[in-house]
Amino acid sequence: MSFPRNTVNDTFGSRRGLLNYGKYCMLQWLGRYSHYRAIRWGRVRRMVFICKGNICRSPVAAAYAAHEGMAVDSCGIDCAEDLPADRRAIEYAAGIGLDLTRHATRNIRRLHPREGDLLLGMEPAHLPALAERAGDSQISLVGLWLPRPSPYIHDPYGANPEYFRRCEDTVVAAVRGLLEAKDRGP
């Protein structure tokens, strides 16, 4: 069975995005990521959103959570310092009432997790870097908090406008799920 290229690109960002989505969903089905939902919510004081470049997914996630009253931070696993958010992320955020115009990228090397942090990656490939930095912080994947949990949210950088919007909508929905889970607590 083959999918038309535009359907794959619009829905998953790319063929690689589709393959990774399938792989990580299978691993989720096998229980690989279930322990990343075992959050001790009473200890969470700040959510730190992490993606690859800190220009698309993590800035939108942090801005949305901050708008909802959560203490936040964001950084990238593979990024230069002090770059602005992606132009499309800035536009997307503005469209939902958030401001990313002052966002500046920060590399995870500069992250100093503190007690009460919940480090949140966008895809399982981020987990080793999070574990390396975590200390006493808890770790999870943002997409596990969607109404239909998914451990993988494909990087929208370079993707077409349809997928970019879909990705950022997914990030916001996942953060909404995180905040609801925290409110239900402990």
Summary of the structure (lengths in Angstrom):
residues: 186
radius of gyration: 15.5
end to end distance: 44.8
largest distance: 48.5
contacts: 622
relative contact order: 0.21
helix: 49%
strand: 12%
